[in-house]
Amino acid sequence: MKYFTIEELCVSETARRRGIDNRPSAAIAGKLQTLVEQLLDPLREAWGGPIAVNSGYRCPELNAAVGGVATSQHLKGEAADITVGSTADNKRLFDKILEMQAAGRIAFDQLIDESNFRWIHISYRAGANRGQVLHL
């Protein structure tokens, strides 16, 4: 893992404020490592600048606290919400991700433009990626 750490994928201001233990199990940590190796590090490399993780792993208590759905891939360590700062730059990153997917450089399960590019949700399911692109 070159640019991202498991620890930063588990940081949550909500968890800190509410005293929620958001440490992942070993199995979930393994999925987070796969997420970094298969998506986040390659994206950071291609982008050429910092990418911030707004939300990565969420334990069930944290997921409920932030209003996440019960089927969220964040619960499994398979998803991250990312940003590069502005909606315009997030749109450019989104397009870069689609370009990388089309070129066969990465594969993802879901790529979601959240709230008109306020952030990007990206997920990875080993052996079961759907390549689904959504705008919510």
N, C-alpha and C positions, 0 to 999 in steps of 0.2 A: 504494500500500500504506500503510494508515493505522496499523495496530497491530502488525503483524508484519514481520520482515525475513527475507530469504533467509539471512543469516548465522545468525540464531537457529534456523532450521530445519535447520541443518547442524552445530550444536554437539553434541558427544557426549563425555561423560566417558570412555567406553570408548575412543573414538578418541584422545583426548588421552593417556590412560594408556599405550596401546599404540603410540603414534606413527603412527597411521593418518591419511593425508591424505584428509579427507572433503569436499574442495571439489567442488562439482558442475560438470559441463560446462555450456556455454552453453545447450544444449537442455534439460538437466534444470533449470537455473535458471529457464528459461522456464516449465516445468511447475510449479515451486514458486511462481512469481509468480501463475500461474493459480489454484493451490490457495488462496493467500492471498486473492486478489481475489474468487473465487467462493464460498469457504467460511469461511475463518478470520476475515477482517475482518468480514463480515456477522454471523458468530456472536458475535464480541466486541462488536459494536455492540448486538446484541439482548440479550446477556447483561448488559451494563452494568457489567462488572467484568473484572479480569484473567483470562486463560486462559493457562496455561502449556503449552508444547510439551515433552513428555518425549522424543519421538523424531520426527524429520522425515526428511530425506534420509539414506540409508545407502548408501555405496559398497559394492561386493561384499565387500570385506575386512571392513568394519565389520558388514555384515549377517550374515556368517558368524560373526563374533566374538560377536554378541549372540544367536545361534541363530535368526535370521530365516529364513523359508522362501525358496527360490530364486525363487519367483514373487511375492515381496513387492512391493507398490506403493511401498514406501519406496525401493526401488532405482531407481524411475523418477521420483522427485520428485512422486508423486501422492498421498502419504498423510502424515498426522501423527497421533501419539498425543498426546492432550491431557488436561488435568485442571484442575479449578478448586479442588482441595484436598482435599475429602473425598468418600467414596463417596456420601453423601447428596446433596451438591451436584452430583457428576458425574451422578447419576441425574436430577436436575432439569435439567441441561444436555442430557442425552440426550433427555429429553422435549421440551425446547425445540426441539432440532434436528428432531425428528419433526413438531412443530407447524409449524415454518417450512417444512419440505418439503411438508406437506399444504396449506399456504396458497400454495404456489408461489413462495415467497421464496428458496429455495435448492434445488439438486439435488445429490445426492451419488452416488458409486458404491457405497461400502460405509460403513455405520455399525455399529460393533461395540462392544458392552459387553464389555470385557475384565476377566475375573476379578471378576465381581460389582461392576462399576463402580469398580474400582481406577483405571482410566483408560478413555478412549474413543478408539477408532481411527476416523478419518474419512478418506475418500479421494474424489478427483475425477478422472474421466477425460473429458476434453473430447470431446463428441459420442458418448460411449459409457457414460454413467452407468446403472447397473442399479437404483439405489435399494434395494439389498440391506441388510436389517437383521438382525444376528446377535447372539446372546448366547453368549459363549465362556467 
